[in-house]
Amino acid sequence: MIAKRRNLALVLILAALAWLPQVTPATAAKLSRNVHLFYYPWYDTPAGGGEWRHWQQGDHTPPEDVGADLYPALGAYDSGDSRVLAQHMKWIGRTGAGVIVYSWWGQGSYEDGLARRVMDAAAKRGIKVAWHLEPYEGRTAASTVEDIRYLHQRYGSHPAFDNVFYVFWSLQVADWSALEAVNKDNVILAQTTDTTKIEHFNGMYTYDGIAGATAPGWKQAGEYAKAHGLIWAPSVAPGYIDDRAVPGNTTPTVARADGAAYDRQWSNALDPAIGGSPTWVSVTSFNEWHEGSVIEPADGTPPSGPGYQTFQGAYGKQGKTAETAYLDRTRYWVEKFESVR
C-alpha cells in the first residue's frame, strides 16, 4: 500500500507539470550562467527502460530500498521520464542556476542516449547543458578530443548545448597535449587545484564534496587562474554520505548540520582570502544520490525500514517546505555570488 500511495503521489505531481508553459526569455535571462549543477541521468526503472539502474547499488532492492542515505521526493525514478525531467528543470530553475553539467560516459553509452531528451527539457526552462566527461574504460586524451567533436556534431545545434567540458579524474592521463586541437573553441576544465597539471586546459574545478569544507589550495588555484586568463570553478556541496551505496566504505561523512555545511562551503568559495575569487561555482550535486550530496528534494517521510535521513530542520524548515530547503538556499547563494562578481 505504501508503494501504491507513493506511485499515485508521483503521478499527480508530474501530471500537474503537463500544462506548464515554456519559460519566457526574460525568466531565462535571470538564471545565472556562472553557477553549474552536476547532474546525473543514469537512473532507470523496469517500467522505464526495462531494468533498475543505479538505485540497486550496494545490493539494495528498489523501489523503496535504494542505494542512498536519502530518499528522493519523486521516489526511485526513471531519468528518461519526460515528467521527471520537467520537474527536475523546474526545480533547477528555482535555484537560479542556469547550467547543468551532464554526466556523460562516452559515445553510445546509456547516458549518451538520454542526452537529447534531457536537453529538450532543459531548453524549455532556458537552462544550458555542459558536459561532465567521465572516465570510461579506455579513455585517453585523443579519445577525449574525439568525444568533444562528437558532442558538437551530435548536439551542437541544440539550443541547450554549452561548449563547456569538465574532465573528471583528469589526473589519470599524464599528457593532455591532444587538447590543443579543440581547446581554442571550447572551455575544458581539469579536475585539480595543482596548477602544474593544467597545461592544455582552460581552467580547473574540484568536484570533491568533502574538500570544500576546508578549501585546500583554492586561493592559490584561483589566483593562478586569474593571472593566466583561465576559468576557476571550485565545487561546493551540502554534505556527503555514501554508507548505503558503498557498504564498508572508509570515505569521511560530511554531515549537513541543517544546512551549515553547505553555507560553509559557499562561504569558503566566495571569500577571496579562501576561495580565490571563482569565475564560476560548481555545485556537487543536483542528484548524485549515492553520495548523499543532493540538493534535489528528498522525501520528508521516506520508507521507514532502511533508516533514511531527511532534510527536516534544514534552515529551520519542517515538513514539505524542508524538502526544497536546499533549492532555495542555492538561490540565496547564487544571488549573493552574482552580486559580488
BELDA-V227882 format. One record per residue. N is the residue number from 0. SS is DSSP state (H for helix, E for strand, L for the rest). PHI is phi as a letter, one per 30 degrees, with the letter a starting at -180 (none if undefined). BURIAL is 1 if it has 16 or more other C-alpha atoms within 10 Angstrom, else 0. Layout:
BEGIN
N|SS|PHI|BURIAL / N|SS|PHI|BURIAL
END
This chain:
BEGIN
0|L|none|0 / 1|H|d|0 / 2|H|d|0 / 3|H|d|0 / 4|H|d|0 / 5|H|d|1 / 6|H|d|0 / 7|H|d|0 / 8|H|d|0 / 9|H|d|1 / 10|H|d|0 / 11|H|d|0 / 12|H|d|0 / 13|H|d|1 / 14|H|d|0 / 15|L|d|0 / 16|L|d|0 / 17|L|d|0 / 18|L|c|0 / 19|L|d|0 / 20|L|d|0 / 21|L|d|0 / 22|L|d|1 / 23|L|d|0 / 24|H|e|0 / 25|H|d|0 / 26|H|d|0 / 27|H|d|1 / 28|H|d|0 / 29|L|d|0 / 30|L|d|1 / 31|E|d|1 / 32|E|d|1 / 33|E|c|1 / 34|E|b|1 / 35|E|c|1 / 36|E|c|1 / 37|E|d|1 / 38|E|b|1 / 39|L|c|1 / 40|L|c|1 / 41|L|c|1 / 42|L|c|1 / 43|E|a|1 / 44|L|b|1 / 45|L|e|0 / 46|L|d|0 / 47|L|c|0 / 48|L|c|0 / 49|L|j|0 / 50|L|a|0 / 51|L|d|1 / 52|E|b|1 / 53|L|i|1 / 54|L|d|1 / 55|L|d|1 / 56|L|e|1 / 57|L|i|1 / 58|L|i|0 / 59|L|c|1 / 60|L|b|0 / 61|L|d|1 / 62|L|d|1 / 63|L|d|1 / 64|L|c|1 / 65|L|b|1 / 66|L|d|1 / 67|L|a|1 / 68|L|c|1 / 69|E|b|1 / 70|L|c|1 / 71|E|d|1 / 72|L|d|1 / 73|L|d|1 / 74|L|i|1 / 75|L|d|1 / 76|L|c|1 / 77|L|c|1 / 78|L|d|1 / 79|L|c|1 / 80|L|d|1 / 81|H|d|1 / 82|H|d|1 / 83|H|d|1 / 84|H|d|1 / 85|H|d|1 / 86|H|d|1 / 87|H|e|1 / 88|H|d|1 / 89|H|d|1 / 90|H|d|1 / 91|H|d|1 / 92|H|e|1 / 93|H|d|1 / 94|H|d|1 / 95|L|i|1 / 96|E|d|1 / 97|E|c|1 / 98|E|b|1 / 99|E|c|1 / 100|E|c|1 / 101|E|d|1 / 102|E|d|1 / 103|E|b|1 / 104|L|c|1 / 105|L|j|1 / 106|L|d|0 / 107|L|i|0 / 108|L|d|0 / 109|H|e|0 / 110|H|d|1 / 111|H|d|1 / 112|H|d|0 / 113|H|c|1 / 114|H|e|1 / 115|H|d|1 / 116|H|d|0 / 117|H|d|1 / 118|H|d|1 / 119|H|d|1 / 120|H|d|1 / 121|H|d|1 / 122|H|d|1 / 123|H|d|1 / 124|L|c|1 / 125|L|i|1 / 126|L|c|1 / 127|E|c|1 / 128|E|c|1 / 129|E|c|1 / 130|E|b|1 / 131|E|c|1 / 132|E|d|1 / 133|L|d|1 / 134|L|d|1 / 135|L|d|0 / 136|L|e|0 / 137|L|i|0 / 138|L|d|1 / 139|L|b|1 / 140|H|d|1 / 141|H|d|0 / 142|H|d|0 / 143|H|d|1 / 144|H|e|1 / 145|H|d|1 / 146|H|d|1 / 147|H|d|1 / 148|H|d|0 / 149|H|d|0 / 150|H|d|1 / 151|H|d|0 / 152|H|d|0 / 153|H|d|0 / 154|H|b|1 / 155|L|d|0 / 156|L|d|0 / 157|L|d|0 / 158|L|d|1 / 159|L|d|1 / 160|E|d|1 / 161|E|b|1 / 162|E|d|1 / 163|E|c|1 / 164|E|b|1 / 165|E|c|1 / 166|E|c|1 / 167|L|d|1 / 168|L|h|0 / 169|H|d|1 / 170|H|d|0 / 171|H|d|0 / 172|L|c|0 / 173|L|d|0 / 174|L|c|1 / 175|L|c|1 / 176|H|d|0 / 177|H|d|1 / 178|H|d|1 / 179|H|e|0 / 180|H|d|0 / 181|L|b|1 / 182|L|d|1 / 183|L|d|0 / 184|L|c|0 / 185|L|b|0 / 186|E|c|1 / 187|E|b|1 / 188|E|c|1 / 189|E|d|1 / 190|E|d|1 / 191|L|a|1 / 192|L|c|1 / 193|L|d|0 / 194|H|d|1 / 195|H|d|0 / 196|H|c|1 / 197|L|c|1 / 198|L|e|0 / 199|L|i|1 / 200|L|c|1 / 201|L|c|1 / 202|E|l|1 / 203|E|b|1 / 204|E|b|1 / 205|L|c|1 / 206|L|i|1 / 207|L|e|1 / 208|L|d|1 / 209|L|c|1 / 210|H|d|1 / 211|H|d|1 / 212|H|d|1 / 213|L|b|0 / 214|L|h|1 / 215|L|d|0 / 216|L|i|1 / 217|H|d|1 / 218|H|e|1 / 219|H|d|1 / 220|H|d|1 / 221|H|d|1 / 222|H|d|1 / 223|H|d|1 / 224|H|e|1 / 225|H|d|1 / 226|H|d|0 / 227|L|c|0 / 228|L|i|0 / 229|L|c|1 / 230|E|d|1 / 231|E|b|1 / 232|E|b|1 / 233|L|d|1 / 234|E|c|1 / 235|E|c|1 / 236|L|b|1 / 237|L|d|1 / 238|L|l|1 / 239|E|a|1 / 240|L|a|1 / 241|L|b|1 / 242|L|d|1 / 243|L|d|1 / 244|L|d|1 / 245|L|b|1 / 246|L|e|0 / 247|L|i|0 / 248|L|d|0 / 249|L|c|0 / 250|L|d|0 / 251|L|d|0 / 252|L|c|0 / 253|E|c|1 / 254|L|d|0 / 255|L|d|1 / 256|H|h|0 / 257|H|h|1 / 258|H|j|1 / 259|H|d|0 / 260|H|d|1 / 261|H|d|1 / 262|H|d|1 / 263|H|d|1 / 264|H|d|1 / 265|H|d|1 / 266|H|d|1 / 267|H|d|1 / 268|H|d|1 / 269|H|c|1 / 270|L|d|0 / 271|H|e|0 / 272|H|d|0 / 273|H|c|1 / 274|H|c|1 / 275|L|i|1 / 276|L|h|1 / 277|L|d|1 / 278|L|d|1 / 279|L|b|1 / 280|E|c|1 / 281|E|c|1 / 282|E|c|1 / 283|L|c|1 / 284|L|a|1 / 285|L|d|1 / 286|L|a|1 / 287|L|d|1 / 288|H|d|1 / 289|H|e|1 / 290|H|c|1 / 291|L|i|1 / 292|L|c|1 / 293|L|d|1 / 294|L|c|1 / 295|L|e|1 / 296|L|e|1 / 297|E|c|1 / 298|L|d|1 / 299|L|d|1 / 300|L|b|0 / 301|L|d|1 / 302|L|e|1 / 303|L|d|0 / 304|L|d|0 / 305|L|d|1 / 306|L|i|0 / 307|L|d|1 / 308|E|d|1 / 309|L|b|1 / 310|L|c|1 / 311|L|e|1 / 312|L|j|1 / 313|H|d|1 / 314|H|h|1 / 315|H|i|0 / 316|L|c|0 / 317|L|b|0 / 318|L|i|0 / 319|H|d|1 / 320|H|d|1 / 321|H|d|1 / 322|H|d|1 / 323|L|c|1 / 324|H|e|1 / 325|H|d|1 / 326|H|d|1 / 327|H|d|1 / 328|H|d|1 / 329|H|d|1 / 330|H|e|1 / 331|H|e|0 / 332|H|d|1 / 333|H|d|1 / 334|H|d|1 / 335|H|d|0 / 336|H|d|1 / 337|H|d|0 / 338|H|d|0 / 339|H|c|0 / 340|L|d|0
END
